[in-house]
Each structure stands twice: as C-alpha cells, then as structure tokens.
Amino acid sequence: MTATPLFLILLAVAHLLLLILLALYLAPATIEMVAIFCRERAWATATLTWGFAVVGVRVSDGVQVLEVFLAGHRVVTRDLRDMIAANPRSGERGEGQKSARELRDYIEITEDLWPHLRRILETIYRSIHIETLQGDITLGLESPADTGVVYGYCTAVRYALWPAEEVEFVVTPVFDREVFEGTLTLRMRLYRPLLILIAVTGALLKKPVRDRLCQKSVRGAPGV
C-alpha cells in the first residue's frame, strides 16, 4: 500500500516529462531580433517565444535587461549590468587585448569542433524557417586574418540560405581598422526544437567536445 502513492507520483512525473517532450517536438519556437549598432550607440531587442513562455533581452543606452514572461506575466527580471559586474574578470586591465584573444580562442574552438557543430547546424537548418532576415553589417577586427575567417563563415551561411527571398544580408569586411556597425532584423520559426536539443546533447556527450570546452573554461578563469 505504501508503494502506491510513490508509483502514482512517478507515473505523474513520467506523464509530465512525456508531455514536455511532445510539446518540444510539436510546438515551434519563434525568434525575433532587431538591432542597431554603431560607434555612438547600440540598441537591440531579442525575444524567444515558445508556447506560453517568452524570454526577452533588451539592450540600449542605460538599459540591459533580461526578462522572462509566462502566460503574459513577468516572472523574472535581471539587470545584465549587475550580472556582468559580478564577474570577477570585469575591470581587468587590457580588456581590448583580452577581447581579441578571446575571439581568437572562439575561432579556434569552432575550427576544432566543426564536425560536431556541423551536425548541430544541419539539424537547425532542417528545423528553421526564416520569415525575415535583413542586415547590413560593416565588420573589422583587430586582426585582418580573424576578419577574413569571420567573413568567410558569414558568407558560407549566406549561401547556405540562398536563394531564400526572405534573406537580404550583407557583410562588408574592413581590414585596416576595428569597426562593428550596422543593422539587423530577424524573424524565424524553429520547428521541432527537441531534435536540436538531442543534437546538442549528443555532441556534449562526446569526450573530445567536453575536453575542448573545459580547456576554454580553464583558460578563461581569473588569473589564467
């Protein structure tokens, strides 16, 4: 008799998990983003909507907020500036050099893990439906080689989406100075999010992927 309530609880939990998995497979997610960034100011909003849940980020002059809504009610509000200030690495000297080094680290990680990332991107590509993608970006990094690599990735993604009429995305590389300016508007549907979670989980279960990500975490630790 004592086992019956426990069995019912486990059965209810199993049903709940099954419903969540079914919803992740059947219910599409909507992603919307609008951004304007230049030397003088930056303004951006991004929202992820899935069912009754909405996760949004607002960044502008003096405002950097993460918000989570559930059924139209705000349940979480976080000031991103406080979260960044809590990071012990913020405020260190040589932030510009560190940012450039971190960017090179991310490029190296992308190259090392490309076979696994490609599988994830292929899954996303099969699940994604772009309704609008319009952008005009001018990009220049500290290293011209890094600028060329990032521009190559952007070009590859652009031609992978060709000839979608909804896409009008232009990246102009600049090799003689650092610059990041432009506008971006994106709206897309993400069908079968469960398949993307499965692909990401499958990659994280592989030891080389975990080792490479752990190396980045250790290198990014304070004092390293």
C-alpha positions in Angstrom: 0.0 0.0 0.0 2.8 2.4 0.8 4.2 1.9 -2.7 1.0 3.0 -4.4 1.4 6.8 -3.7 5.0 6.7 -4.9 4.0 4.8 -8.0 1.4 7.4 -8.8 3.8 10.2 -8.3 6.4 8.6 -10.6 3.6 8.0 -13.1 2.6 11.6 -13.0 6.2 12.8 -13.4 6.6 10.4 -16.4 3.5 11.8 -18.0 4.6 15.4 -17.4 8.0 14.7 -19.0 6.3 13.0 -21.9 4.1 16.0 -22.5 7.1 18.3 -22.3 9.0 16.2 -24.9 5.9 16.0 -27.1 5.5 19.8 -26.9 9.2 20.4 -27.7 8.7 18.2 -30.8 5.4 19.6 -32.0 5.3 23.3 -30.8 7.5 25.6 -32.8 9.5 28.4 -31.2 9.6 32.0 -32.6 12.7 34.1 -32.5 12.7 37.8 -33.2 15.5 40.2 -33.1 16.1 43.9 -34.1 19.4 45.6 -33.6 21.1 48.9 -34.5 24.7 49.4 -33.5 27.3 52.0 -34.4 30.1 53.9 -32.7 27.7 56.3 -30.9 25.1 53.9 -29.6 23.7 50.4 -29.6 20.1 49.3 -29.3 18.8 45.8 -29.6 15.9 43.6 -28.6 15.6 39.8 -28.9 12.8 37.5 -27.9 12.3 33.8 -27.9 8.7 32.7 -27.7 7.6 29.1 -27.1 4.1 28.4 -26.2 3.2 30.5 -23.1 6.8 31.3 -22.3 8.7 34.4 -23.6 12.3 35.1 -22.9 13.5 38.6 -23.9 16.6 40.7 -23.8 16.7 44.5 -24.2 19.9 46.4 -24.6 20.1 50.1 -25.2 21.7 53.2 -23.6 21.5 52.7 -19.9 19.3 49.6 -20.2 20.4 46.0 -20.2 17.6 43.7 -19.0 16.8 40.0 -19.3 13.1 39.3 -18.8 11.1 36.1 -18.7 7.3 36.1 -19.2 4.9 33.2 -18.6 1.4 33.4 -19.8 1.8 37.2 -20.2 3.1 37.7 -16.6 6.7 38.8 -15.9 8.2 36.1 -13.7 12.0 37.0 -13.9 13.8 40.3 -14.4 17.5 40.6 -14.3 19.8 43.6 -14.8 22.5 42.3 -17.1 24.9 45.1 -15.9 24.7 43.7 -12.4 25.4 40.2 -13.7 28.4 41.4 -15.6 29.7 43.4 -12.6 29.5 40.3 -10.5 32.0 38.7 -12.9 35.5 39.0 -11.2 37.1 39.3 -14.6 35.4 42.6 -15.4 37.5 45.6 -14.7 40.8 43.9 -15.5 43.4 45.9 -17.5 43.9 45.2 -21.1 40.2 44.4 -21.9 40.7 45.2 -25.6 43.6 42.8 -25.9 41.7 40.2 -23.9 38.6 40.5 -26.1 40.7 40.0 -29.2 42.4 36.9 -27.6 39.0 35.5 -26.6 37.7 36.0 -30.1 40.7 34.1 -31.5 40.0 31.3 -28.9 36.4 31.0 -30.0 37.5 30.8 -33.7 40.0 28.0 -32.8 37.3 26.2 -30.8 34.9 26.5 -33.8 37.5 25.1 -36.1 38.4 22.2 -33.8 34.8 21.3 -33.1 33.5 21.9 -36.6 32.5 18.3 -37.4 30.2 18.3 -34.3 29.0 21.8 -34.9 28.2 21.0 -38.5 25.8 18.2 -37.4 24.1 20.7 -35.0 23.9 23.3 -37.7 22.4 20.8 -40.2 19.7 19.9 -37.7 19.0 23.6 -37.1 18.9 24.2 -40.9 16.3 21.4 -41.3 14.2 22.8 -38.5 14.5 26.5 -39.2 12.1 28.7 -41.3 13.3 32.2 -41.9 10.5 34.7 -42.3 12.7 37.8 -42.4 16.5 38.3 -42.3 17.7 41.7 -43.3 21.1 43.1 -42.3 23.8 45.4 -43.4 27.0 45.0 -41.3 30.4 46.5 -41.5 33.0 44.3 -39.7 36.6 44.9 -38.9 38.6 43.1 -36.2 42.0 43.8 -34.7 43.5 41.0 -36.8 42.8 41.1 -40.6 43.1 37.3 -40.5 40.3 37.0 -37.9 38.2 39.4 -40.0 38.6 37.1 -43.0 37.7 34.0 -41.1 34.5 35.5 -39.6 33.6 37.0 -43.0 34.1 33.5 -44.6 31.7 31.9 -42.0 29.1 34.6 -42.7 29.4 34.1 -46.5 29.0 30.4 -46.1 25.9 30.8 -44.0 24.5 33.3 -46.5 25.0 31.0 -49.5 23.6 28.1 -47.5 20.4 30.1 -47.2 20.4 31.1 -50.9 18.1 31.6 -52.7 15.7 32.4 -49.9 13.8 35.6 -50.9 13.3 36.5 -47.3 17.1 36.9 -46.8 18.9 40.1 -47.6 22.0 40.0 -45.6 25.3 41.8 -46.5 28.6 41.8 -44.5 31.3 44.2 -45.6 34.7 43.3 -44.3 37.2 46.1 -43.3 40.8 45.1 -42.9 42.5 48.3 -41.9 40.7 49.2 -38.7 38.4 47.9 -36.0 34.7 48.5 -36.6 31.4 46.9 -36.0 28.4 48.8 -37.3 25.1 48.1 -39.0 21.5 47.0 -38.6 19.9 43.6 -38.3 16.3 42.4 -38.4 15.4 38.7 -37.9 12.2 36.8 -37.5 12.2 33.0 -37.8 10.3 29.9 -36.7 12.1 26.9 -35.2 10.3 23.7 -35.8 10.9 20.5 -33.7 13.2 22.1 -31.1 13.5 18.7 -29.5 15.7 17.5 -32.4 18.1 20.4 -31.8 18.3 19.6 -28.1 19.1 16.0 -29.0 21.8 17.0 -31.4 23.4 19.4 -28.8 23.2 16.8 -26.1 24.8 14.1 -28.4 27.7 16.5 -29.1 28.2 17.3 -25.4 28.3 13.6 -24.5 31.4 13.1 -26.7 34.6 13.3 -24.6 36.7 15.4 -27.2 33.9 18.1 -27.1 33.8 18.2 -23.3 37.6 18.3 -23.1 37.9 21.2 -25.6 35.2 23.2 -23.8 36.8 22.6 -20.4 40.1 23.9 -21.8 38.4 27.1 -22.7 36.8 27.4 -19.3 40.1 26.9 -17.6 41.8 29.4 -19.8 39.1 31.9 -19.2 39.3 31.6 -15.4 40.6 34.6 -13.4 44.3 34.8 -13.3 44.8 32.3 -16.2 
